[in-house]
Amino acid sequence: MTPHTTSAQALVTAAPHREYWFGLPALRTSVKAARDIVRDRLCAWEVPGDLCCDAVLLVSELSTNVVIHTRSGHVLCGLTLTGEEHLRIEVHDDDHAPLRPSERRPGPGEESGRGLFLVQQIAERWGSARSTRAQGNVVWAELGAHA
């Protein structure tokens, strides 16, 4: 480090902003592919194991919701890692219907319906909106490096 380099500049150099996008067909088999792609990318970025595991679970739940609950033919997934502090996961669809994530809690005997509850419990923040990258909606979740 030169005498004129600040510690903030060193941090930016050591941990750059990283972004990765990939598309998949909106099929149930694509959920496993999304998990595998996210795991591989985060391992390549040397993201800590706990954060990586949480991110894989989140992309699995978010992409499952798109595949099951929309009429989308395509899913666009994005990962954004800012320094070593913040990971954002986005799942975009091309469904023109307005997005209304369910707040319903499944009963103890039900086999499904817990995806967004898991997202809510694991993510520091999450939400949904109209997509600016696809023709439908986006559901996103954010994790901190110390998740």
C-alpha positions as CSV (number, residue, x, y, z in Angstrom):
1,M,0.0,0.0,0.0
2,T,1.4,3.4,-0.9
3,P,1.3,6.2,1.6
4,H,-1.6,7.8,-0.2
5,T,-3.8,4.7,-0.3
6,T,-6.5,4.7,2.4
7,S,-7.7,1.5,4.1
8,A,-11.1,2.0,2.3
9,Q,-9.3,1.9,-1.0
10,A,-7.5,-1.2,0.0
11,L,-10.7,-2.9,1.0
12,V,-12.3,-2.1,-2.4
13,T,-9.2,-3.5,-4.1
14,A,-9.3,-6.6,-2.0
15,A,-13.0,-7.3,-2.2
16,P,-14.5,-5.9,-5.5
17,H,-18.1,-5.7,-6.4
18,R,-19.0,-8.9,-8.2
19,E,-22.1,-9.6,-10.3
20,Y,-23.3,-12.8,-12.1
21,W,-26.4,-13.5,-14.1
22,F,-27.8,-16.7,-15.6
23,G,-31.0,-17.7,-17.2
24,L,-32.9,-21.0,-17.1
25,P,-36.1,-22.4,-18.4
26,A,-39.0,-22.2,-15.9
27,L,-39.0,-25.9,-15.2
28,R,-38.8,-27.8,-11.9
29,T,-35.5,-29.4,-13.0
30,S,-34.1,-25.9,-13.3
31,V,-34.3,-25.4,-9.5
32,K,-31.4,-27.9,-9.0
33,A,-29.4,-26.2,-11.8
34,A,-29.9,-22.8,-10.1
35,R,-28.7,-24.2,-6.7
36,D,-25.6,-25.8,-8.4
37,I,-24.8,-22.6,-10.4
38,V,-25.1,-20.4,-7.3
39,R,-23.0,-22.8,-5.2
40,D,-20.3,-23.0,-7.9
41,R,-20.2,-19.2,-8.4
42,L,-20.0,-18.4,-4.7
43,C,-17.3,-21.0,-4.1
44,A,-15.3,-19.4,-7.0
45,W,-15.7,-16.1,-5.2
46,E,-14.6,-17.7,-2.0
47,V,-17.7,-16.8,-0.1
48,P,-17.8,-18.3,3.4
49,G,-19.6,-21.6,3.8
50,D,-22.5,-20.4,5.9
51,L,-23.3,-17.5,3.6
52,C,-23.0,-19.8,0.6
53,C,-25.4,-22.4,2.1
54,D,-28.0,-19.7,3.0
55,A,-27.7,-18.3,-0.6
56,V,-28.2,-21.7,-2.1
57,L,-31.3,-22.3,0.0
58,L,-32.7,-18.9,-0.9
59,V,-32.2,-19.3,-4.6
60,S,-33.8,-22.7,-4.4
61,E,-36.9,-21.3,-2.6
62,L,-37.2,-18.2,-4.8
63,S,-36.8,-20.1,-8.1
64,T,-39.2,-22.8,-7.0
65,N,-41.9,-20.1,-6.4
66,V,-41.4,-18.8,-9.9
67,V,-41.6,-22.2,-11.5
68,I,-44.7,-23.3,-9.5
69,H,-46.7,-20.1,-9.1
70,T,-46.2,-18.1,-12.3
71,R,-46.8,-18.7,-16.0
72,S,-43.2,-17.7,-16.8
73,G,-41.3,-19.6,-19.4
74,H,-37.9,-18.3,-18.3
75,V,-36.2,-17.5,-15.1
76,L,-33.3,-15.0,-14.8
77,C,-31.2,-15.3,-11.6
78,G,-28.7,-12.7,-10.4
79,L,-26.1,-12.6,-7.7
80,T,-24.5,-9.4,-6.6
81,L,-21.7,-9.4,-4.0
82,T,-20.6,-6.1,-2.7
83,G,-17.2,-6.3,-1.1
84,E,-17.3,-9.1,1.5
85,E,-20.3,-7.6,3.3
86,H,-23.5,-8.0,1.2
87,L,-25.0,-10.6,-1.1
88,R,-28.2,-9.9,-3.1
89,I,-30.0,-12.7,-4.9
90,E,-32.6,-11.9,-7.5
91,V,-35.0,-14.1,-9.4
92,H,-36.9,-12.5,-12.3
93,D,-39.7,-14.0,-14.3
94,D,-41.6,-13.0,-17.5
95,D,-45.1,-13.4,-16.1
96,H,-47.3,-10.4,-16.8
97,A,-49.6,-11.0,-13.8
98,P,-49.0,-8.8,-10.8
99,L,-46.9,-10.4,-8.1
100,R,-48.6,-11.2,-4.8
101,P,-46.3,-13.2,-2.5
102,S,-48.4,-15.3,-0.2
103,E,-48.4,-14.6,3.5
104,R,-50.3,-17.8,4.2
105,R,-48.8,-20.1,6.8
106,P,-49.1,-23.9,6.0
107,G,-50.5,-26.3,8.5
108,P,-48.3,-28.9,10.2
109,G,-49.5,-31.7,7.9
110,E,-49.0,-29.7,4.6
111,E,-46.0,-30.7,2.5
112,S,-45.5,-27.3,0.8
113,G,-46.0,-23.6,1.3
114,R,-43.0,-22.8,3.5
115,G,-40.7,-21.3,0.9
116,L,-41.3,-17.6,1.5
117,F,-41.5,-18.2,5.3
118,L,-37.9,-19.7,5.0
119,V,-36.8,-16.7,2.9
120,Q,-38.2,-14.3,5.6
121,Q,-36.4,-16.2,8.4
122,I,-33.0,-16.4,6.6
123,A,-32.7,-13.2,4.7
124,E,-31.8,-9.9,6.3
125,R,-34.3,-8.3,3.9
126,W,-36.4,-9.5,1.0
127,G,-39.1,-8.2,-1.3
128,S,-40.7,-8.2,-4.7
129,A,-41.4,-5.7,-7.4
130,R,-41.9,-5.4,-11.2
131,S,-38.7,-6.5,-12.9
132,T,-36.5,-4.0,-14.7
133,R,-34.6,-6.9,-16.4
134,A,-37.4,-9.1,-17.6
135,Q,-41.0,-8.5,-18.6
136,G,-42.5,-9.7,-15.3
137,N,-41.6,-9.6,-11.6
138,V,-38.5,-9.9,-9.4
139,V,-38.3,-11.5,-6.0
140,W,-35.1,-10.6,-4.2
141,A,-33.3,-11.4,-0.9
142,E,-30.3,-10.0,0.8
143,L,-27.8,-11.6,3.1
144,G,-25.0,-10.1,5.1
145,A,-21.5,-11.7,5.2
146,H,-22.1,-12.6,8.8
147,A,-25.4,-14.4,8.2
